[in-house]
Amino acid sequence: MFKKLFIILCFVICLCCFSLLVLDILDKKEGEAFYKNVLPSNNIINIDEMNSEYEETIGYIEILDTNIAFPIVQGENNSYYLKHLPNGNKNKMGSIFLDYRNDMYNDKNTIIYGHNFNDGTMFSDLLKFKNKDFYNTHLNYVIYTKQGIMNVSIIGGYLADATKSELLIDFNFLDELTFNFEKIFENDIEINEDDKFITLCTCDEKSNLRFILIGKVDKRN
């Protein structure tokens, strides 16, 4: 009797695990399909049009030679878009999202988050910048906004403790932002007190760390 119950229990556990695996795969496929079709067929990025369809869209980020080409959304907190697509559907892929505290146009430092799934999706490709040859040939990227295109020059890549408090939005000197970071690389870019910065943040391969990519906003077209 005990042996029979044990076999049934094992079968139920295996069935539950298989069901969860299937649901996880389907969830990921839904997210990938959404992002594949998020751009119009002519590939022209119009933030006003995106915003009319996905109301919390505030921009679009694109980094050449990576899979990073995503709308940027902003919610009322930093939790919602960890598990929701820009259209509001619950999904493990989440969204690329702006820190809820940020005003992209006025803050000293704008922070943008995204998941790292180690498979090239979402912000996974940020970790390519750990490779010296890669960052030496990819010194900038663009963010499309309602006010125009922001050209961002990459200052450096860093590792930060994921258990520490939220990243700084306002500070006097860049050293204050990076004080507790481990430097991976830094580029020789001139910085002055009026500069504004973009911080891209994702999980590192080590679960207790974040990979941080900091750039300076050069100009807005």
C-alpha positions in Angstrom: 0.0 0.0 0.0 2.8 2.4 1.0 4.7 1.6 -2.2 1.6 2.3 -4.3 1.0 5.7 -2.6 4.7 6.6 -3.1 4.5 5.8 -6.8 1.3 7.9 -7.2 2.9 10.8 -5.2 6.0 10.7 -7.4 3.8 10.7 -10.5 1.9 13.7 -9.3 5.1 15.6 -8.5 6.5 14.8 -11.9 3.3 15.9 -13.6 3.3 19.2 -11.7 6.9 19.9 -12.6 6.3 19.1 -16.2 3.2 21.4 -16.2 5.2 24.2 -14.7 8.0 23.7 -17.3 5.5 23.8 -20.1 3.8 27.0 -18.7 7.3 28.6 -18.3 8.2 27.8 -21.9 4.8 29.1 -23.2 5.2 32.3 -21.1 8.7 33.0 -22.6 7.4 32.4 -26.1 4.6 34.9 -25.5 7.1 37.5 -24.4 9.4 36.9 -27.3 6.5 37.1 -29.8 5.4 40.4 -28.3 8.9 42.0 -28.6 9.4 40.6 -32.0 6.2 42.4 -33.2 6.4 45.6 -31.1 7.8 47.7 -33.9 5.8 48.8 -36.9 6.5 47.0 -40.2 8.4 50.0 -41.5 10.7 49.9 -38.5 10.2 53.7 -37.9 10.3 54.4 -34.2 7.6 56.8 -33.2 7.3 57.1 -29.4 3.9 58.9 -29.7 2.4 56.0 -31.6 3.9 53.5 -29.1 2.6 55.6 -26.2 -0.9 55.5 -27.7 -0.8 51.7 -27.8 1.2 51.1 -24.6 0.4 54.1 -22.5 3.3 54.0 -20.1 5.9 54.0 -22.9 8.4 56.9 -22.5 11.1 55.9 -24.9 12.9 53.2 -27.0 16.5 52.0 -26.5 18.7 50.6 -29.2 22.3 49.3 -28.9 24.0 48.2 -32.1 25.2 44.6 -32.4 23.1 43.4 -29.5 19.5 42.2 -29.1 18.7 45.3 -27.1 16.0 47.2 -29.0 13.1 47.7 -26.7 10.4 50.2 -25.7 11.1 51.8 -22.3 8.2 52.0 -19.9 7.7 53.7 -16.5 5.3 52.5 -13.8 4.3 53.7 -10.3 7.0 51.5 -8.7 10.0 49.3 -9.6 8.1 46.0 -9.2 5.3 46.0 -11.7 7.3 45.9 -14.9 9.6 43.2 -13.6 6.7 40.8 -14.4 4.6 42.6 -17.0 5.0 43.4 -20.7 4.4 47.0 -21.9 0.9 46.0 -22.9 0.1 45.0 -19.3 0.2 41.2 -19.8 1.8 39.3 -16.9 5.0 37.7 -18.3 8.3 36.6 -16.8 10.3 38.5 -19.4 9.0 41.8 -18.0 9.9 45.1 -19.6 12.8 47.5 -20.0 11.7 50.1 -17.5 12.6 53.5 -16.1 13.0 53.9 -12.4 9.7 55.2 -11.1 11.5 58.1 -9.3 13.0 59.4 -12.6 12.2 62.4 -14.8 14.2 61.4 -17.9 14.6 65.0 -19.0 15.6 66.7 -15.8 17.3 64.3 -13.4 21.0 64.1 -13.1 21.0 60.3 -13.5 18.3 58.3 -15.3 18.2 54.6 -14.3 16.8 51.9 -16.7 16.4 48.3 -15.6 15.9 45.0 -17.5 16.2 41.3 -16.8 19.2 39.1 -17.7 18.1 35.7 -18.8 21.5 34.6 -20.0 20.1 33.8 -23.4 20.5 37.1 -25.2 17.0 38.4 -24.3 16.1 41.6 -22.6 19.2 43.2 -21.0 21.3 40.0 -21.2 23.6 41.5 -23.9 24.7 44.3 -21.6 27.2 41.8 -20.3 28.9 41.8 -23.7 30.5 45.1 -22.5 32.6 43.1 -20.1 34.6 42.1 -23.1 37.3 44.8 -23.8 37.2 44.4 -27.5 33.4 44.8 -27.5 33.2 48.0 -25.5 36.1 49.5 -27.4 34.1 49.3 -30.6 30.7 50.1 -29.1 31.2 53.4 -27.4 27.6 54.8 -27.7 24.0 54.0 -28.1 20.7 55.8 -28.7 17.4 56.3 -26.8 14.4 57.6 -28.8 12.1 59.9 -26.8 9.1 62.2 -27.5 11.5 65.1 -27.4 14.0 63.5 -29.9 16.9 61.2 -30.0 19.3 61.0 -27.1 22.9 60.1 -28.0 24.7 58.4 -25.1 28.4 57.9 -24.8 29.4 55.0 -22.5 31.6 56.1 -19.6 32.1 52.7 -17.9 30.9 49.3 -16.7 30.7 48.4 -13.1 29.5 45.7 -10.7 27.3 46.7 -7.7 26.0 44.8 -4.7 22.4 43.8 -5.5 21.4 43.8 -1.9 22.2 47.5 -1.4 19.7 50.4 -1.6 18.4 52.0 -4.8 20.9 53.7 -7.1 21.4 57.4 -6.9 19.4 59.8 -9.1 21.0 63.0 -7.8 24.6 63.7 -6.9 27.3 66.3 -7.2 30.1 64.2 -8.8 30.0 60.9 -10.7 32.4 59.4 -8.1 29.5 59.6 -5.6 27.4 57.3 -7.9 30.2 54.8 -8.5 31.8 54.9 -5.1 30.6 51.5 -4.0 31.0 49.9 -7.4 33.7 47.6 -8.7 35.1 49.0 -11.9 35.1 46.7 -14.9 36.2 49.4 -17.4 36.1 53.1 -17.8 36.5 55.3 -21.0 38.3 58.6 -21.0 35.4 60.9 -21.5 35.3 64.5 -20.4 32.6 65.2 -17.7 31.4 68.5 -16.3 29.0 69.4 -13.6 26.1 70.1 -16.0 26.2 66.6 -17.6 23.3 64.2 -17.3 23.8 60.4 -17.2 22.0 57.2 -18.2 22.5 54.1 -16.0 21.6 50.7 -17.5 21.2 48.0 -14.8 20.7 44.3 -15.0 21.6 41.2 -13.0 25.2 39.8 -13.3 26.1 36.2 -13.7 26.6 36.1 -9.9 23.2 36.4 -8.3 24.3 38.9 -5.6 25.6 41.4 -8.1 24.3 43.9 -10.7 26.0 44.9 -13.9 25.8 48.6 -14.3 26.6 50.5 -17.6 26.9 54.3 -17.2 26.8 56.7 -20.1 26.8 60.5 -20.6 24.0 62.1 -22.6 25.9 63.9 -25.4 23.1 65.6 -27.1 19.4 65.5 -28.1 18.5 65.6 -31.8 
